[in-house]
Every structure is written in structure tokens, then in C-alpha cells.
Amino acid sequence: MSPQERRAGISLAAIFALRMLGLFLILPVFAVHAHQVPGGDNLLLVGLAIGAYGLTQAFLQIPFGAASDRFGRKPVIVFGLLLFVIGSVVAALAESMTWIIAGRVLQGAGAISAAVTALAADLTRDQHRTKVMAMIGSSIGLVFALSLVAAPLLYAFIGMDGIFWLTAAMAVAALWVVLRVVPAAPPVPRATGRFAEVLGDGQLMRLNFGVFVLHLIQTTMWVMVPAALVASGGLALAEHWKVYLPAVLLSFLVMVPAVIVAERRGWMKGVFMAAVALLAAVQFGLYFFGSGLWALAICLTLFFVAFNVLEATQPSWISKIAPAHAKGTALGVYNTLQSAGLFLGGVLGGWLAQRFGAGAVSLVCAALALLWLFAAATMKAPPVRAVRRDTEAAPHHQQV
């Protein structure tokens, strides 16, 4: 990659990381903290607070992506990050579940994922776009893992209000990266991709269904896992990092070589399918064996392996098979389904736990993972591009 492409990849991944870290930090601790908030004894409201930002994300990803085609990527990204800052402040000042949910909805209104990934496509050549998309996807998996380790420690020192203030500060840092570090965006013509073309592509839609299921399961689990570590694992909230940290480190020892091998040797589909199968196995493991500290720790480690592999490979796969003239549209749909999964995961997890208990949450997640595995079985492996030496000094800007 050229220096500008490396700078674009690192800085755009940093924007994702700063924003998503703030969102993820509440997952490991909020279900336990909610008991101290008026209305926090209602698990449906707890799940709604966890997943609320995904609702507005789901509605606004495509409009934000279209706006970035019309007004430019950076102005739309800046506007979205400002909304995110305002939502974080509202949540930090909230004294009830209603206002926390309102803050989370405002956070989600800054739906910049499609605009950021479209900017990544603008700033990179086709042969390097997969690398940049994988960098962005890996950054999401990395900060998710980091949040699970850091959140209990931060909660012990600064509380939930402090976490929301920290989230606002990180969004301000992301604004600085956009304005001062990300390379200048090229002029962007109007997108020519049609929704019908993307929605009618079976390969793309199976990946879109997959990202929906992945993030639904991710959010659903964190309605139940922190409480399970306290109740059946006998571990105080401030000590949850003792489970998360080893699990995260072990998962990355497996994930990194798996992703490298998948990309270099053309084993993307095999590694992808194995990760989806592992995701289903983890949910069955939580149902049958997830009642003790060691069982929970093993299940969490395997979950991190599957999640991080899928989070790194799916954006790469999308970037390879989306039509060149419809990449912006394809990324908008992909990010919309991702956001819908985040929202519905929180609501579904809370409702199932309230009505049927924690076991029902795991069984429903396992069924969804198996459905995803079945849907992905007939997918064609993404094309493998030959590695070659690039002589261009700057990226060729392609239409998005």
C-alpha cells in the first residue's frame, strides 16, 4: 500500500475504534448497574437501553450513506460524531432508564459506518481495499474485546456516568482524527447502485443476514453474561476482567493466524464457516454447561474467537464481491443490518430472559447461528487476487 493508503486505513480504523469502544464499554456492566437506576428492574428496559442505539443506526445508515454521496464523506462523518457526543452527554446526565435510552438513541443517530467505509473505498485502490476493510473490521473486534476487560475496572473507578463522559471524550478525539489525520477525500459522484441490485444479490444478502445474526447474538449475550458471572460464577463485577482478559488474549492467539491463513491461501470460506459453527456451539455450551465460572470462561473464550474472526472477514468479503458501481449502496445495506442486529439483540435478549429465563436466550441464539450456517453453506468463496508489487504512488479513486 502507498503511504496515503496506510494512513487512510489506520486513521479510519481509529475512528471506528474510538466510537465503538464507547458503545461497547457499557455492555459488560450495564445489566448489573441498571438495578441502581429507577426502572432498572425491568429486563426489557435494560435490553432496550443496551440495544437502543442500534435502532436509530438501522434507520439512518442508508440515509447517511446517501448523504455522504451528495455532500461529501467528511462533513457527514463530522455531523454524525457530533450527534454521538450529544447522546453520550445526555446518557451521562440521565437519572432514569428513560433518559439513558434517549441518550443511547441519540448516540445511534450518528450513523456514520457506511460513510466511513465508503470513504475507505474512495481512498484505496481495489487491490488494497480488502486489507483496509479487514483493518476496520479487526478494529471493531479488538475494541469489543478491550471493552470487556476495561469496563469493569472503569466502572469501579468512575462509575457508569464516568463511562458515558469518557465515551463523549473519545468521540471528540475521533472528530480530531477526521479533521486532522484522515487524507483529503476525493470528489464523489452520485452513486449509481440500486437497492434492487443489492437486495437481489444472494451472496451479498447472505452476508448481510450473517452480520445481523452476529451482532444480535453479541448484544443478546451481554444482557445475561455479566449477571451469570456474578450469580453462578461467584465473581464480583469489579473482578470480571479476570475472566475477560485471559479469554481475549487466547482468542486473539487463534484469530490472527486464522484470518491471515484465510486471506493468503484462499481459505476464507472454510475459516468463515468454522467460525459460524463455533458460534452456534458456544450458545449450546452456555445452555448446557454455562452454570459455573470455568464453563463460562471457556464459552466466552470460544465466543471471542468466533466473533473476532467473523468481524474481520465479513467486511473483507463484502468489499470483494460488491459491484464496483454499487459499493456505497451495498455498504449501507450491510451496516443497516448490522445495526438492526445490535438493537434487536438487546430487546430480544431482555424479553426472552424476562419471560422464559436465560436458557431460552442461549437456545434462540444457537438456532439463529445454525440458520446462518445453513444459509452460508452454498455461498461461493470470494475471489482470490494474486499478490503483486504495486508501482503506483497514490490510490486510484474509484466510484462508490
C-alpha positions, -999 to +999 in steps of 0.1 A: +000+000+000+011+036-006+017+058+025-016+076+019-035+043+018-018+032+050-026+065+066-062+062+054-066+027+067-051+034+102-070+066+107-104+053+096-099+022+117-091+046+147-124+065+141-143+032+142-124+021+173-129+053+193-166+054+186-173+016+191-152+014+222-175+039+239-206+019+227-192-014+238-179-003+273-215-004+287-221-040+276-203-059+304-216-037+333-249-021+324-272-050+332-258-051+368-256-013+371-293-010+360-305-023+393-294+011+408-315+031+383-352+037+385-369+013+361-338-009+360-356-040+374-374-043+341-351-065+319-369-054+288-360-018+295-324-029+303-322-047+269-337-016+252-311+006+268-283-017+256-296-020+221-314+013+216-285+029+196-288+001+171-324+012+163-315+046+151-284+032+134-306+008+115-329+036+102-302+061+094-272+041+079-286+042+044-297+080+046-262+089+060-245+069+032-266+086+006-259+120+022-222+113+020-226+107-017-243+140-021-225+163+004-191+145+008-179+119+033-162+141+059-190+165+065-214+137+071-189+119+094-184+150+114-221+156+118-227+121+129-199+122+155-214+155+169-247+137+174-228+109+192-212+133+216-246+149+224-261+115+231-232+105+253-237+137+274-274+130+277-268+095+290-241+107+314-265+132+329-295+108+330-312+098+362-336+073+349-338+044+324-359+066+301-332+093+298-305+067+294-325+052+265-329+086+250-291+092+252-285+058+235-309+067+207-290+099+201-257+081+201-271+058+174-283+087+153-247+093+144-249+065+119-215+070+102-204+034+095-215+034+058-199+068+052-166+058+068-164+025+049-173+044+017-145+068+024-121+039+028-132+027-006-126+062-020-091+064-007-078+029-016-071+010-048-091-021-055-062-045-048-057-030-013-093-024-004-096-058+012-067-050+036-083-017+047-117-033+052-101-060+073-083-034+093-116-017+101-133-050+109-105-061+131-105-028+150-141-034+159-133-069+172-103-056+191-121-028+209-150-051+217-126-074+234-108-045+251-141-031+264-149-064+281-116-062+300-116-024+307-153-018+315-154-035+350-123-017+360-135+017+347-169+011+363-152+006+397-133+039+394-155+063+375-190+047+376-215+045+347-217+083+344-179+084+340-180+058+313-206+079+293-184+110+298-154+090+286-174+079+256-181+116+247-144+124+250-134+096+227-159+108+201-143+143+203-109+126+197-125+108+167-136+143+154-100+154+156-088+124+136-113+131+109-103+167+105-066+165+110-054+129+102-076+113+075-064+122+040-084+146+019-114+129+003-117+130-035-148+144-051-175+118-050-200+115-079-235+103-072-238+066-066-253+046-094-260+014-074-297+005-070-312-011-039-329-038-061-295-049-074-280-053-039-312-068-024-313-093-053-277-105-049-279-137-029-243-137-019-245-102-005-277-108+013-264-139+030-235-119+043-260-092+054-280-118+072-248-131+088-238-097+102-273-092+115-272-126+134-236-119+146-244-086+162-278-098+175-261-126+194-233-103+206-257-078+222-281-105+234-253-123+253-244-092+273-279-089+287-272-122+305-234-129+308-225-102+334-253-114+358-243-150+352-207-143+362-220-128+394-247-153+402-234-187+391-197-178+387-195-161+421-174-133+407-179-097+417-184-072+388-151-054+395-133-088+391-149-098+357-117-087+340-101-118+355-122-138+331-123-114+301-086-107+299-073-143+295-103-151+272-095-121+250-058-129+248-063-166+240-089-157+214-065-134+195-038-160+195-062-181+175-079-154+155-049-136+140-033-166+123-068-179+112-075-146+094-040-145+078-043-181+065-078-175+052-067-144+032-033-157+019-043-193+010-078-186-002-095-205+027-118-176+035-150-197+033-136-226+053-125-204+081-157-184+079-179-215+082-159-229+110-163-196+129-201-197+124-203-233+136-182-224+167-206-195+174-235-220+174-216-244+196-209-217+222-246-210+225-253-247+231-224-247+256-239-218+275-273-236+277-260-270+288-228-261+308-228-224+315-236-225+352-201-223+367-171-200+364-149-223+343-177-232+319-185-195+314-148-187+309-144-214+282-176-204+264-165-167+264-131-176+250-146-196+222-171-168+216-144-142+212-125-165+187-156-168+165-167-132+169-133-117+160-128-140+130-162-131+116-158-094+124-126-093+105-136-114+075-171-102+066-162-067+056-134-080+035-158-104+018-183-077+011-156-055-004-146-083-028-180-092-042-200-059-041-204-044-077-179-016-082-207+008-091-228-002-061-203-004-032-218+025-013-253+010-015-240-024-006-222-010+024-252+010+035-274-021+035-247-042+053-243-016+081-281-012+084-285-050+090-256-048+115-273-020+134-307-038+133-290-068+149-275-047+177-309-032+185-329-064+183-303-083+203-308-061+233-346-061+231-349-099+223-324-108+250-343-088+276-377-100+266-367-137+264-349-135+298-379-118+313-404-143+300-386-176+297-352-173+315-316-172+305-316-207+289-341-195+262-317-167+252-290-192+245-312-216+226-326-189+203-291-176+196-280-212+188-309-216+164-301-184+146-264-193+143-274-227+128-297-209+104-268-187+094-246-217+089-272-233+066-276-202+046-238-197+042-232-233+031-240-226-005-221-194-008-193-191-033-159-185-019-147-149-025-123-144-054-086-146-045-065-118-061-029-126-069-004-107-048+017-083-070+040-054-065+023-020-069+041+008-086+015+035-082+024+062-057-012+072-050-045+054-049-067+053-080-100+068-068-129+046-079-166+055-080-186+044-049 
